[in-house]
Amino acid sequence: MSKIEAGRMDLYLKAVNIKNLVHEAIDTVQPMAKTNNNELKVSMGALTSILYIDRQKVLQIFLNLLSNACKFTENGLITFNIHSDKNFLYYSVSDTGVGIAKEKLGYIFEQFTQVDGSQTRQFEGTGLGMAITQNFCQLMGGTLTVESELGFGSVFTVKQPLQHDI
C-alpha cells in the first residue's frame, strides 16, 4: 500500500492470454467456494485472447474480488463475467451473499476498514483487499464500482482500459 500511495508502483505490461488468467483465478478460488457450499460460474463473452495488461495486478484483482465473494456467501452463487472490446476489458463478480448496507458502501475501499469492525464480527480479514483492488484499478486507469443490497448480495464491476502498444 505504501508503494501505491507514494506513486512508486509500476505497471509491467505484457502480452497475456486472458482466458488462461481467468482459469488460473477460478482454479485458485474454487476450493474456497466449495468450503461455503457455493456454486462458482464463469461467463466469458467476446474476449480478445491476448491482451496487453499487468498480469500480476489483474490476477490480484480477480483473486481479491472472487475470494471476497466466496467469503461473504454461503450456499449461494458467485458469477464471474468478463468480456472485452477493442478499448476496454470489462469484468464483474456478483454474489448472492450477505450484501452491504448502503450507508457502509463508502467505507469498503478504505484501508484497514471492514463493514463490521466489531470484536464479534463473523468474517475475518485485514481490511486491505478492497483498498488494494481499487488502487490497482486506478493505477491501470480503470474504475471499480460496487452495487449491493443487504441480504441479497453484491456486484463489483471493473472497467479497465486496454493498452495497444507497449
DSSP file (Angstrom, degrees, kcal/mol; ACC not computed):
  #  RESIDUE AA STRUCTURE BP1 BP2  ACC     N-H-->O    O-->H-N    N-H-->O    O-->H-N    TCO  KAPPA ALPHA  PHI   PSI    X-CA   Y-CA   Z-CA
    1    1 A M     >        0   0    0      0, 0.0     4,-2.8     0, 0.0     5,-0.2   0.000 360.0 360.0 360.0 -38.3    0.0    0.0    0.0
    2    2 A S  H  >  +     0   0    0      1,-0.2     4,-1.9     2,-0.2     6,-0.2   0.880 360.0  51.1 -65.3 -35.6    2.8    2.4    0.8
    3    3 A K  H  4>S+     0   0    0      2,-0.2     5,-2.8     1,-0.2     6,-0.6   0.908 112.1  47.4 -64.8 -41.1    4.3    2.0   -2.7
    4    4 A I  H >45S+     0   0    0      4,-0.2     3,-1.6     1,-0.2     5,-0.2   0.956 113.0  47.5 -63.4 -50.2    0.9    2.7   -4.3
    5    5 A E  H 3<5S+     0   0    0     -4,-2.8    -1,-0.2     1,-0.3    -2,-0.2   0.826 110.9  51.7 -62.4 -32.8    0.3    5.7   -2.1
    6    6 A A  T 3<5S-     0   0    0     -4,-1.9    -1,-0.3    -5,-0.2    -2,-0.2   0.465 114.0-116.9 -83.4  -0.9    3.8    7.1   -2.8
    7    7 A G  T < 5S+     0   0    0     -3,-1.6    -3,-0.2    -4,-0.3    -2,-0.1   0.775  82.9 120.1  71.6  25.7    3.2    6.7   -6.6
    8    8 A R      < +     0   0    0     -5,-2.8     2,-0.6    -6,-0.2    -4,-0.2   0.204  35.4 109.1-107.9  13.2    6.1    4.2   -6.8
    9    9 A M        -     0   0    0     -6,-0.6     2,-0.2    -5,-0.2     0, 0.0  -0.816  55.5-155.8 -92.8 125.8    4.1    1.3   -8.1
   10   10 A D        -     0   0    0     -2,-0.6     2,-0.4     2,-0.0    -2,-0.1  -0.643  11.6-125.6-100.5 156.9    4.9    0.4  -11.7
   11   11 A L        -     0   0    0     -2,-0.2     2,-0.6   128,-0.1    43,-0.0  -0.836  12.7-159.7 -97.2 139.7    2.9   -1.3  -14.3
   12   12 A Y        -     0   0    0     -2,-0.4    43,-0.6     2,-0.0     2,-0.3  -0.800  17.1-168.5-119.4  86.0    4.5   -4.3  -16.1
   13   13 A L  E     +A   54   0A   0     -2,-0.6     2,-0.3    41,-0.2    41,-0.2  -0.569  19.0 146.5 -81.5 134.8    2.6   -4.6  -19.3
   14   14 A K  E     -A   53   0A   0     39,-2.0    39,-1.9    -2,-0.3     2,-0.3  -0.975  55.6 -76.5-156.8 166.2    3.0   -7.7  -21.4
   15   15 A A  E     -A   52   0A   0     -2,-0.3     2,-0.4    37,-0.2    37,-0.2  -0.537  54.3-178.5 -69.4 125.4    1.0   -9.9  -23.7
   16   16 A V  E     -A   51   0A   0     35,-2.7    35,-2.6    -2,-0.3     2,-1.1  -0.988  34.2-128.3-131.3 135.5   -1.2  -12.2  -21.6
   17   17 A N  E  >  -A   50   0A   0     -2,-0.4     4,-1.8    33,-0.2     3,-0.3  -0.733  26.8-165.0 -78.9 102.7   -3.6  -14.9  -22.5
   18   18 A I  H  > S+     0   0    0     31,-2.1     4,-2.4    -2,-1.1    -1,-0.2   0.827  82.2  57.4 -65.5 -33.7   -6.6  -13.6  -20.6
   19   19 A K  H  > S+     0   0    0     30,-0.5     4,-2.3     1,-0.2    -1,-0.2   0.912 107.6  48.2 -64.6 -40.3   -8.6  -16.8  -20.8
   20   20 A N  H  > S+     0   0    0     -3,-0.3     4,-2.3    29,-0.2    -1,-0.2   0.885 110.1  52.6 -64.2 -37.7   -5.8  -18.7  -19.1
   21   21 A L  H  X S+     0   0    0     -4,-1.8     4,-2.2     2,-0.2    -2,-0.2   0.899 108.5  49.9 -65.3 -40.7   -5.6  -16.0  -16.5
   22   22 A V  H  X S+     0   0    0     -4,-2.4     4,-2.6     2,-0.2    -2,-0.2   0.938 111.0  49.2 -61.5 -46.6   -9.3  -16.3  -15.7
   23   23 A H  H  X S+     0   0    0     -4,-2.3     4,-2.8     1,-0.2    -2,-0.2   0.883 108.8  53.4 -62.2 -37.8   -8.9  -20.1  -15.4
   24   24 A E  H  X S+     0   0    0     -4,-2.3     4,-1.7     2,-0.2    -1,-0.2   0.925 110.9  46.2 -61.7 -44.5   -6.0  -19.7  -13.1
   25   25 A A  H  X S+     0   0    0     -4,-2.2     4,-2.0     2,-0.2    -2,-0.2   0.924 113.7  48.1 -64.1 -44.5   -8.0  -17.4  -10.8
   26   26 A I  H  X S+     0   0    0     -4,-2.6     4,-1.8     1,-0.2    -2,-0.2   0.924 110.6  51.1 -63.3 -44.7  -11.0  -19.7  -10.9
   27   27 A D  H  < S+     0   0    0     -4,-2.8    -1,-0.2     1,-0.2    -2,-0.2   0.856 110.5  51.3 -60.3 -34.6   -8.9  -22.8  -10.1
   28   28 A T  H  < S+     0   0    0     -4,-1.7     4,-0.3    -5,-0.2    -1,-0.2   0.898 117.3  35.6 -70.2 -41.6   -7.3  -20.9   -7.2
   29   29 A V  H  X S+     0   0    0     -4,-2.0     4,-2.3     1,-0.2     3,-0.4   0.598  91.7  91.0 -92.3 -10.2  -10.7  -19.8   -5.5
   30   30 A Q  H  X S+     0   0    0     -4,-1.8     4,-2.3     1,-0.2     5,-0.2   0.896  86.3  51.6 -53.8 -45.0  -12.7  -23.0   -6.3
   31   31 A P  H  > S+     0   0    0      0, 0.0     4,-1.7     0, 0.0    -1,-0.2   0.891 109.9  50.4 -60.0 -36.7  -11.7  -24.7   -3.0
   32   32 A M  H  > S+     0   0    0     -3,-0.4     4,-1.1    -4,-0.3    -2,-0.2   0.898 108.9  51.5 -66.6 -39.8  -12.8  -21.6   -1.1
   33   33 A A  H ><>S+     0   0    0     -4,-2.3     5,-2.9     1,-0.2     3,-0.5   0.923 110.2  49.1 -61.1 -43.9  -16.2  -21.6   -3.0
   34   34 A K  H ><5S+     0   0    0     -4,-2.3     3,-1.8     3,-0.2    -1,-0.2   0.834  99.6  66.7 -65.8 -32.6  -16.7  -25.2   -2.1
   35   35 A T  H 3<5S+     0   0    0     -4,-1.7    -1,-0.2     1,-0.3    -2,-0.2   0.885 110.1  36.1 -55.9 -39.9  -15.9  -24.6    1.6
   36   36 A N  T <<5S-     0   0    0     -4,-1.1    39,-3.0    -3,-0.5    40,-0.3   0.167 118.7-110.4-100.2  17.5  -19.1  -22.4    1.9
   37   37 A N  T < 5 +     0   0    0     -3,-1.8     2,-0.3     1,-0.2    -3,-0.2   0.891  65.7 155.5  57.9  43.3  -21.0  -24.7   -0.5
   38   38 A N      < -     0   0    0     -5,-2.9     2,-0.5    37,-0.2    39,-0.2  -0.724  43.4-131.1-100.6 150.6  -21.1  -22.1   -3.2
   39   39 A E  E     -c   77   0B   0     37,-2.9    39,-2.8    -2,-0.3     2,-0.6  -0.877  20.2-155.1 -96.3 132.6  -21.5  -22.5   -6.9
   40   40 A L  E     -c   78   0B   0     -2,-0.5     2,-0.3    37,-0.2    39,-0.2  -0.943  13.9-175.8-113.5 116.6  -18.9  -20.6   -9.0
   41   41 A K  E     -c   79   0B   0     37,-3.0    39,-2.8    -2,-0.6     2,-0.4  -0.866  10.8-157.3-114.7 147.0  -19.9  -19.8  -12.6
   42   42 A V  E     -c   80   0B   0     -2,-0.3     2,-0.5    37,-0.2    39,-0.2  -0.985   4.9-171.1-123.3 132.4  -17.8  -18.1  -15.3
   43   43 A S  E     -c   81   0B   0     37,-3.0    39,-2.4    -2,-0.4     2,-0.7  -0.948   3.5-172.0-124.6 109.5  -19.3  -16.3  -18.2
   44   44 A M  E     -c   82   0B   0     -2,-0.5    39,-0.2    37,-0.2     3,-0.1  -0.896   7.7-178.8-104.1 114.8  -16.9  -15.2  -20.9
   45   45 A G        -     0   0    0     37,-2.8     2,-0.2    -2,-0.7    38,-0.0   0.077  59.6 -25.8 -85.0-155.2  -18.4  -13.0  -23.6
   46   46 A A  S    S+     0   0    0     37,-0.1    38,-3.2     1,-0.0     2,-0.4  -0.426  79.4 173.3 -57.8 121.6  -16.5  -11.7  -26.6
   47   47 A L        -     0   0    0     36,-0.2     2,-0.2    -2,-0.2   -28,-0.1  -0.950  34.8-131.0-145.1 115.9  -12.9  -11.7  -25.3
   48   48 A T        -     0   0    0     -2,-0.4   -30,-0.3    37,-0.1   -29,-0.1  -0.493  23.0-139.5 -62.7 130.2   -9.7  -11.0  -27.2
   49   49 A S  S    S+     0   0    0     -2,-0.2   -31,-2.1     1,-0.2     2,-0.6   0.912  85.2  42.6 -63.7 -46.2   -7.4  -13.9  -26.3
   50   50 A I  E    S+A   17   0A   0    -33,-0.2     2,-0.3   -32,-0.1   -33,-0.2  -0.909  70.3 173.8-110.1 121.6   -4.2  -11.9  -25.9
   51   51 A L  E     -A   16   0A   0    -35,-2.6   -35,-2.7    -2,-0.6     2,-0.9  -0.922  34.7-123.6-123.1 149.5   -4.3   -8.6  -24.1
   52   52 A Y  E     +AB  15 163A   0    111,-0.6   111,-1.1    -2,-0.3     2,-0.3  -0.821  60.1 131.2 -93.0 102.9   -1.5   -6.2  -23.0
   53   53 A I  E    S-A   14   0A   0    -39,-1.9   -39,-2.0    -2,-0.9     2,-1.1  -0.871  70.3 -90.8-142.7 170.4   -2.0   -5.9  -19.3
   54   54 A D  E  >  -A   13   0A   0     -2,-0.3     4,-2.5   -41,-0.2     5,-0.3  -0.813  42.1-161.3 -87.0 100.7   -0.2   -6.1  -16.0
   55   55 A R  H  > S+     0   0    0     -2,-1.1     4,-2.7   -43,-0.6     5,-0.2   0.887  82.4  47.6 -54.7 -48.8   -0.7   -9.8  -15.4
   56   56 A Q  H  > S+     0   0    0    -44,-0.2     4,-2.2     1,-0.2    -1,-0.2   0.890 113.7  46.4 -65.5 -40.3    0.0   -9.8  -11.7
   57   57 A K  H  > S+     0   0    0      2,-0.2     4,-2.1     1,-0.2    -1,-0.2   0.910 114.1  47.1 -70.8 -40.9   -2.1   -6.9  -10.8
   58   58 A V  H  X S+     0   0    0     -4,-2.5     4,-2.6     2,-0.2    -2,-0.2   0.923 112.6  50.0 -66.1 -42.4   -5.1   -8.1  -12.9
   59   59 A L  H  X S+     0   0    0     -4,-2.7     4,-2.8    -5,-0.3    -2,-0.2   0.913 109.6  51.9 -60.2 -41.7   -4.8  -11.6  -11.3
   60   60 A Q  H  X S+     0   0    0     -4,-2.2     4,-2.7     2,-0.2    -1,-0.2   0.892 109.3  49.6 -63.0 -39.2   -4.7  -10.0   -7.9
   61   61 A I  H  X S+     0   0    0     -4,-2.1     4,-2.6     2,-0.2     5,-0.3   0.949 111.4  49.1 -63.1 -47.9   -7.9   -8.0   -8.6
   62   62 A F  H  X S+     0   0    0     -4,-2.6     4,-2.7     1,-0.2     5,-0.3   0.948 114.3  45.7 -53.7 -50.6   -9.6  -11.2   -9.8
   63   63 A L  H  X S+     0   0    0     -4,-2.8     4,-2.8     1,-0.2     5,-0.3   0.890 112.3  50.1 -64.9 -40.9   -8.5  -13.1   -6.7
   64   64 A N  H  X S+     0   0    0     -4,-2.7     4,-2.0    -5,-0.2    -1,-0.2   0.939 114.9  43.1 -62.9 -46.6   -9.5  -10.3   -4.3
   65   65 A L  H  X S+     0   0    0     -4,-2.6     4,-2.0    -5,-0.2    -2,-0.2   0.927 118.4  44.2 -66.2 -44.5  -13.0  -10.0   -5.8
   66   66 A L  H  X S+     0   0    0     -4,-2.7     4,-2.3    -5,-0.3    -2,-0.2   0.909 113.4  49.2 -68.5 -42.1  -13.6  -13.7   -6.1
   67   67 A S  H  X S+     0   0    0     -4,-2.8     4,-2.4    -5,-0.3    -1,-0.2   0.884 110.7  51.0 -68.4 -35.8  -12.3  -14.6   -2.7
   68   68 A N  H  X S+     0   0    0     -4,-2.0     4,-2.4    -5,-0.3    -1,-0.2   0.936 110.1  49.9 -62.8 -44.3  -14.4  -11.8   -1.0
   69   69 A A  H  < S+     0   0    0     -4,-2.0     4,-0.3     1,-0.2    -2,-0.2   0.912 112.4  47.7 -60.2 -41.5  -17.4  -13.2   -2.8
   70   70 A C  H >< S+     0   0    0     -4,-2.3     3,-0.7     1,-0.2    -1,-0.2   0.888 112.5  49.5 -65.3 -38.9  -16.6  -16.7   -1.6
   71   71 A K  H 3< S+     0   0    0     -4,-2.4    -2,-0.2     1,-0.2    -1,-0.2   0.879 115.1  41.6 -68.8 -38.7  -16.0  -15.5    2.0
   72   72 A F  T 3< S+     0   0    0     -4,-2.4    26,-2.3    -5,-0.1     2,-0.4   0.241 106.2  73.5 -98.0  13.9  -19.3  -13.5    2.2
   73   73 A T    <   -     0   0    0     -3,-0.7     2,-0.4    -4,-0.3    24,-0.1  -0.992  54.0-176.0-129.3 134.7  -21.6  -16.0    0.5
   74   74 A E  S    S-     0   0    0     -2,-0.4   -37,-0.2    22,-0.2     3,-0.1  -0.998  74.6  -6.1-128.8 134.9  -22.8  -19.4    1.9
   75   75 A N  S    S+     0   0    0    -39,-3.0   -37,-0.2    -2,-0.4     2,-0.2   0.880 113.4 108.1  53.3  41.7  -24.9  -21.8   -0.1
   76   76 A G  S    S-     0   0    0    -40,-0.3   -37,-2.9    -3,-0.1     2,-0.4  -0.491  70.6 -87.8-132.2-161.7  -25.1  -19.3   -2.9
   77   77 A L  E     -c   39   0B   0    -39,-0.2    19,-1.0    -2,-0.2     2,-0.5  -0.963  23.6-170.2-123.3 132.3  -24.0  -18.4   -6.4
   78   78 A I  E     -cD  40  95B   0    -39,-2.8   -37,-3.0    -2,-0.4     2,-0.5  -0.992  11.8-166.4-120.1 127.0  -20.9  -16.4   -7.4
   79   79 A T  E     -cD  41  94B   0     15,-2.6    15,-2.5    -2,-0.5     2,-0.6  -0.961  10.1-162.7-122.0 127.9  -20.7  -15.3  -11.0
   80   80 A F  E     -cD  42  93B   0    -39,-2.8   -37,-3.0    -2,-0.5     2,-0.4  -0.940  13.8-173.5-107.4 114.5  -17.6  -14.0  -12.8
   81   81 A N  E     +cD  43  92B   0     11,-2.4    11,-2.4    -2,-0.6     2,-0.3  -0.894   7.9 170.3-108.6 137.7  -18.4  -12.2  -16.0
   82   82 A I  E     +cD  44  91B   0    -39,-2.4   -37,-2.8    -2,-0.4     2,-0.3  -0.989   7.0 145.2-149.7 139.1  -15.7  -11.0  -18.4
   83   83 A H  E     - D   0  90B   0      7,-2.4     7,-3.2    -2,-0.3     2,-0.3  -0.968  21.5-152.4-159.3 167.9  -15.6   -9.6  -21.9
   84   84 A S  E     - D   0  89B   0    -38,-3.2     2,-0.2    -2,-0.3     5,-0.2  -0.959   6.3-165.9-141.6 159.7  -13.6   -7.0  -23.9
   85   85 A D        -     0   0    0      3,-2.3   -37,-0.1    -2,-0.3    -2,-0.0  -0.611  55.9 -76.1-125.5-165.6  -13.9   -4.7  -26.8
   86   86 A K  S    S+     0   0    0     -2,-0.2     3,-0.1     1,-0.2    76,-0.0   0.717 128.6  28.0 -71.2 -17.0  -11.0   -3.0  -28.7
   87   87 A N  S    S+     0   0    0      1,-0.2    75,-3.0    74,-0.1     2,-0.3   0.670 118.2  37.7-114.9 -22.6  -10.5   -0.4  -25.9
   88   88 A F  E     - E   0 161B   0     73,-0.3    -3,-2.3     2,-0.0     2,-0.5  -0.947  53.8-143.1-138.3 152.2  -11.6   -1.9  -22.6
   89   89 A L  E     -DE  84 160B   0     71,-3.0    71,-3.0    -2,-0.3     2,-0.4  -0.969  26.8-166.0-106.9 127.8  -11.6   -5.1  -20.5
   90   90 A Y  E     +DE  83 159B   0     -7,-3.2    -7,-2.4    -2,-0.5     2,-0.3  -0.952  15.4 159.4-117.0 131.8  -14.8   -5.4  -18.5
   91   91 A Y  E     -DE  82 158B   0     67,-2.2    67,-3.5    -2,-0.4     2,-0.3  -0.997  11.5-177.7-150.8 153.0  -15.3   -7.8  -15.7
   92   92 A S  E     -DE  81 157B   0    -11,-2.4   -11,-2.4    -2,-0.3     2,-0.5  -0.989  16.6-150.5-146.8 153.7  -17.5   -8.2  -12.7
   93   93 A V  E     -DE  80 156B   0     63,-2.3    63,-2.5    -2,-0.3     2,-0.3  -0.991  20.8-177.6-125.0 120.3  -18.0  -10.6   -9.7
   94   94 A S  E     -DE  79 155B   0    -15,-2.5   -15,-2.6    -2,-0.5     2,-0.3  -0.889   1.5-178.7-117.0 150.9  -21.5  -10.9   -8.4
   95   95 A D  E     -D   78   0B   0     59,-2.4    59,-0.4    -2,-0.3   -17,-0.2  -0.942  35.1-136.0-142.6 164.5  -22.7  -12.9   -5.4
   96   96 A T        +     0   0    0    -19,-1.0    57,-0.2    -2,-0.3   -22,-0.2  -0.117  68.7 121.9-108.1  32.4  -25.8  -13.9   -3.5
   97   97 A G  S    S-     0   0    0    -20,-0.1   -24,-0.3    57,-0.1    56,-0.2   0.308  81.8 -58.6 -82.7-152.4  -24.1  -13.3   -0.2
   98   98 A V  S    S-     0   0    0    -26,-2.3    53,-3.9    54,-0.2    54,-0.2   0.735  70.6-152.8 -69.0 -24.7  -24.7  -11.1    2.8
   99   99 A G        -     0   0    0     51,-0.3     2,-0.4   -27,-0.2    51,-0.2  -0.032  15.0 -90.8  73.8 175.5  -24.5   -7.8    0.9
  100  100 A I        -     0   0    0     53,-0.4    50,-0.4    50,-0.1     5,-0.1  -0.993  32.8-113.5-132.0 132.6  -23.5   -4.5    2.2
  101  101 A A    >>  -     0   0    0     -2,-0.4     3,-1.9    48,-0.2     4,-0.8  -0.374  29.2-120.3 -63.0 142.6  -25.7   -1.8    3.7
  102  102 A K  G >4 S+     0   0    0      1,-0.3     3,-0.9     2,-0.2     4,-0.4   0.853 112.7  55.8 -54.5 -39.6  -25.9    1.3    1.5
  103  103 A E  G 34 S+     0   0    0      1,-0.2    -1,-0.3     2,-0.1     3,-0.1   0.635 108.1  49.8 -71.7 -11.6  -24.6    3.5    4.3
  104  104 A K  G X> S+     0   0    0     -3,-1.9     3,-1.7     1,-0.1     4,-0.7   0.548  83.8  89.5 -99.5 -11.1  -21.5    1.3    4.6
  105  105 A L  G X< S+     0   0    0     -3,-0.9     3,-0.8    -4,-0.8     4,-0.3   0.833  80.8  60.2 -58.7 -34.4  -20.6    1.2    0.9
  106  106 A G  G 34 S+     0   0    0     -4,-0.4    -1,-0.3     1,-0.2     3,-0.2   0.676 103.6  52.2 -67.2 -17.1  -18.3    4.3    1.2
  107  107 A Y  G X4 S+     0   0    0     -3,-1.7     3,-1.9     1,-0.2    -1,-0.2   0.655  83.0  84.1 -94.0 -17.2  -16.1    2.5    3.7
  108  108 A I  T << S+     0   0    0     -3,-0.8    22,-0.2    -4,-0.7    -1,-0.2   0.707  90.1  51.0 -68.4 -18.6  -15.2   -0.7    1.9
  109  109 A F  T 3  S+     0   0    0     -4,-0.3    -1,-0.3    -3,-0.2     2,-0.3   0.388  87.4 104.5 -97.3   4.0  -12.4    0.8   -0.1
  110  110 A E  S X  S-     0   0    0     -3,-1.9     3,-1.3     1,-0.1    21,-0.2  -0.628  81.3-100.9 -84.7 143.8  -10.6    2.4    3.0
  111  111 A Q  T 3  S+     0   0    0     -2,-0.3    17,-0.2     1,-0.2     3,-0.1  -0.330 100.4   3.6 -63.9 141.5   -7.5    0.7    4.3
  112  112 A F  T 3  S+     0   0    0     15,-1.0     2,-0.4     1,-0.2    -1,-0.2   0.713 102.2 126.2  58.4  25.2   -7.9   -1.5    7.4
  113  113 A T    <   -     0   0    0     -3,-1.3     2,-0.3    14,-1.1    -1,-0.2  -0.935  35.8-177.3-117.1 136.1  -11.6   -0.9    7.4
  114  114 A Q        -     0   0    0     -2,-0.4     3,-0.3     1,-0.1    -5,-0.0  -0.943  37.1-120.8-125.8 152.1  -14.3   -3.6    7.4
  115  115 A V  S    S+     0   0    0     -2,-0.3     2,-0.7     1,-0.3    -1,-0.1   0.912 113.8  38.0 -56.9 -42.8  -18.0   -3.2    7.2
  116  116 A D        +     0   0    0      1,-0.1    -1,-0.3     7,-0.1     7,-0.1  -0.877  68.4 166.7-110.4  98.7  -18.3   -5.0   10.6
  117  117 A G        +     0   0    0     -2,-0.7    -1,-0.1    -3,-0.3    -2,-0.1   0.285  35.2 122.4 -93.5  10.4  -15.3   -3.8   12.7
  118  118 A S  S >  S-     0   0    0      1,-0.1     3,-1.3     2,-0.1    -2,-0.1  -0.227  74.9-115.3 -73.1 162.7  -16.7   -5.2   16.0
  119  119 A Q  T 3  S+     0   0    0      1,-0.3    -1,-0.1     0, 0.0    -3,-0.0   0.736 116.4  51.4 -65.9 -23.1  -14.8   -7.7   18.1
  120  120 A T  T 3  S+     0   0    0      2,-0.0    -1,-0.3     0, 0.0    -2,-0.1   0.176  79.3 146.1-101.9  17.4  -17.6  -10.3   17.5
  121  121 A R    <   -     0   0    0     -3,-1.3    -4,-0.0     1,-0.1     3,-0.0  -0.166  46.6-141.3 -58.7 150.2  -17.5  -10.0   13.7
  122  122 A Q  S    S+     0   0    0      1,-0.1     2,-0.4     2,-0.0    -1,-0.1   0.789  80.4  60.7 -82.3 -30.5  -18.3  -13.1   11.8
  123  123 A F  S    S-     0   0    0     -7,-0.1     2,-0.2   -51,-0.0    -7,-0.1  -0.862  71.7-145.2-111.2 133.1  -15.8  -12.6    8.9
  124  124 A E        +     0   0    0     -2,-0.4     2,-0.2   -53,-0.1     3,-0.1  -0.483  37.8 114.6 -89.8 161.3  -12.0  -12.3    9.3
  125  125 A G        -     0   0    0     -2,-0.2   -11,-0.0     1,-0.1    -2,-0.0  -0.806  63.4-106.2 155.6 168.3   -9.6  -10.2    7.3
  126  126 A T        -     0   0    0     -2,-0.2    -1,-0.1   -13,-0.0   -12,-0.1   0.654  48.3-121.3 -92.8 -17.7   -7.2   -7.3    7.4
  127  127 A G  S    S+     0   0    0    -15,-0.2   -14,-1.1   -16,-0.1   -15,-1.0   0.723  88.1 101.0  80.8  21.7   -9.4   -4.7    5.6
  128  128 A L     >  +     0   0    0    -17,-0.2     4,-2.7   -16,-0.2     5,-0.3   0.673  53.4  81.0-108.1 -23.5   -6.8   -4.3    2.8
  129  129 A G  H  > S+     0   0    0      1,-0.2     4,-2.3     2,-0.2     5,-0.1   0.885  97.5  40.5 -55.2 -47.9   -8.1   -6.4    0.0
  130  130 A M  H  > S+     0   0    0      2,-0.2     4,-2.5   -22,-0.2    -1,-0.2   0.843 113.9  53.8 -74.2 -32.3  -10.6   -3.9   -1.4
  131  131 A A  H  > S+     0   0    0    -21,-0.2     4,-2.2     2,-0.2    -2,-0.2   0.930 112.5  44.6 -64.8 -44.1   -8.3   -0.9   -0.9
  132  132 A I  H  X S+     0   0    0     -4,-2.7     4,-2.8     2,-0.2     5,-0.2   0.915 112.5  52.5 -64.0 -43.6   -5.6   -2.7   -2.9
  133  133 A T  H  X S+     0   0    0     -4,-2.3     4,-2.3    -5,-0.3    -2,-0.2   0.934 111.3  45.4 -59.2 -48.4   -8.1   -3.7   -5.5
  134  134 A Q  H  X S+     0   0    0     -4,-2.5     4,-2.4     1,-0.2    -1,-0.2   0.911 113.2  50.4 -63.2 -42.1   -9.3   -0.2   -6.0
  135  135 A N  H  X S+     0   0    0     -4,-2.2     4,-2.7     2,-0.2    -2,-0.2   0.904 110.0  49.7 -64.2 -41.6   -5.8    1.2   -6.1
  136  136 A F  H  X S+     0   0    0     -4,-2.8     4,-1.7     2,-0.2     6,-0.2   0.916 110.7  51.0 -62.6 -42.3   -4.7   -1.3   -8.7
  137  137 A C  H  <>S+     0   0    0     -4,-2.3     5,-3.2    -5,-0.2    -2,-0.2   0.940 113.3  44.6 -59.3 -47.2   -7.7   -0.5  -10.9
  138  138 A Q  H ><5S+     0   0    0     -4,-2.4     3,-1.8     3,-0.2    -2,-0.2   0.885 108.2  57.6 -65.7 -39.8   -6.9    3.2  -10.6
  139  139 A L  H 3<5S+     0   0    0     -4,-2.7    -1,-0.2     1,-0.3    -2,-0.2   0.850 108.5  47.2 -59.0 -34.9   -3.2    2.7  -11.3
  140  140 A M  T 3<5S-     0   0    0     -4,-1.7    -1,-0.3    -3,-0.2    -2,-0.2   0.320 124.3-105.0 -90.0   8.0   -4.2    0.9  -14.6
  141  141 A G  T < 5S+     0   0    0     -3,-1.8    -3,-0.2     1,-0.2    -2,-0.1   0.619  81.4 123.2  82.4  13.1   -6.6    3.8  -15.5
  142  142 A G      < -     0   0    0     -5,-3.2     2,-0.3    -6,-0.2    -1,-0.2  -0.335  54.3-124.7-101.7-178.4   -9.7    1.8  -14.7
  143  143 A T  E     -F  159   0B   0     16,-1.9    16,-1.8    -2,-0.1     2,-0.4  -0.945   8.9-158.8-127.5 149.5  -12.7    2.1  -12.4
  144  144 A L  E     +F  158   0B   0     -2,-0.3     2,-0.3    14,-0.2    14,-0.2  -0.994  17.5 177.5-127.2 122.4  -14.1   -0.2   -9.8
  145  145 A T  E     -F  157   0B   0     12,-2.6    12,-2.5    -2,-0.4     2,-0.4  -0.860  11.4-154.9-122.7 160.1  -17.8    0.2   -8.8
  146  146 A V  E     -F  156   0B   0     -2,-0.3     2,-0.4    10,-0.2    10,-0.2  -0.997   9.6-175.0-136.7 139.9  -20.0   -1.7   -6.4
  147  147 A E  E     +F  155   0B   0      8,-2.2     8,-2.7    -2,-0.4     2,-0.3  -0.994  22.4 161.0-126.2 137.7  -23.7   -2.2   -6.1
  148  148 A S  E     -F  154   0B   0     -2,-0.4     2,-0.4     6,-0.2     6,-0.2  -0.998  27.8-160.4-156.7 153.0  -25.1   -4.1   -3.1
  149  149 A E  E >>  -F  153   0B   0      4,-2.1     3,-2.7    -2,-0.3     4,-1.1  -0.984  38.1-107.9-137.2 126.8  -28.2   -4.7   -1.1
  150  150 A L  T 34 S+     0   0    0     -2,-0.4   -51,-0.3   -50,-0.4   -52,-0.1  -0.275 105.2  10.2 -54.6 126.5  -28.0   -6.0    2.4
  151  151 A G  T 34 S+     0   0    0    -53,-3.9    -1,-0.3     1,-0.0   -52,-0.2   0.346 122.5  67.9  86.6  -6.2  -29.2   -9.7    2.5
  152  152 A F  T <4 S-     0   0    0     -3,-2.7    -2,-0.2     1,-0.3   -54,-0.2   0.489  98.2-110.8-125.3  -6.5  -29.2  -10.0   -1.3
  153  153 A G  E  <  - F   0 149B   0     -4,-1.1    -4,-2.1   -57,-0.2   -53,-0.4  -0.520  26.5 -89.3 109.4-175.3  -25.5   -9.8   -2.4
  154  154 A S  E     - F   0 148B   0    -59,-0.4   -59,-2.4    -6,-0.2     2,-0.4  -0.928  12.8-150.9-140.4 158.1  -23.1   -7.6   -4.2
  155  155 A V  E     -EF  94 147B   0     -8,-2.7    -8,-2.2    -2,-0.3     2,-0.5  -0.974  10.2-167.8-133.5 120.3  -21.8   -6.8   -7.7
  156  156 A F  E     -EF  93 146B   0    -63,-2.5   -63,-2.3    -2,-0.4     2,-0.4  -0.939  12.4-168.4-106.9 126.9  -18.3   -5.5   -8.1
  157  157 A T  E     -EF  92 145B   0    -12,-2.5   -12,-2.6    -2,-0.5     2,-0.4  -0.956   7.7-166.1-125.2 133.5  -17.6   -4.2  -11.6
  158  158 A V  E     -EF  91 144B   0    -67,-3.5   -67,-2.2    -2,-0.4     2,-0.5  -0.953   6.7-170.9-119.0 136.0  -14.3   -3.2  -13.2
  159  159 A K  E     -EF  90 143B   0    -16,-1.8   -16,-1.9    -2,-0.4   -69,-0.2  -0.976  17.3-178.4-122.5 113.4  -13.8   -1.3  -16.5
  160  160 A Q  E     -E   89   0B   0    -71,-3.0   -71,-3.0    -2,-0.5   -18,-0.1  -0.951  24.6-126.2-121.3 123.9  -10.1   -1.3  -17.4
  161  161 A P  E     -E   88   0B   0      0, 0.0     2,-0.4     0, 0.0   -73,-0.3  -0.353  26.9-129.9 -63.6 145.9   -8.6    0.4  -20.5
  162  162 A L        -     0   0    0    -75,-3.0     2,-0.4  -109,-0.1  -109,-0.1  -0.788  10.2-132.8 -98.6 142.0   -6.5   -1.8  -22.7
  163  163 A Q  B     -B   52   0A   0   -111,-1.1  -111,-0.6    -2,-0.4     3,-0.1  -0.761  16.1-171.4 -89.2 135.7   -3.0   -0.9  -23.9
  164  164 A H  S    S+     0   0    0     -2,-0.4     2,-0.4     1,-0.3    -1,-0.1   0.682  70.9  28.2-104.4 -20.9   -2.4   -1.4  -27.6
  165  165 A D              0   0    0      1,-0.1    -1,-0.3  -113,-0.1  -113,-0.0  -1.000 360.0 360.0-138.9 142.7    1.3   -0.8  -27.7
  166  166 A I              0   0    0     -2,-0.4    -1,-0.1    -3,-0.1  -153,-0.1   0.369 360.0 360.0-121.3 360.0    3.9   -1.4  -25.1
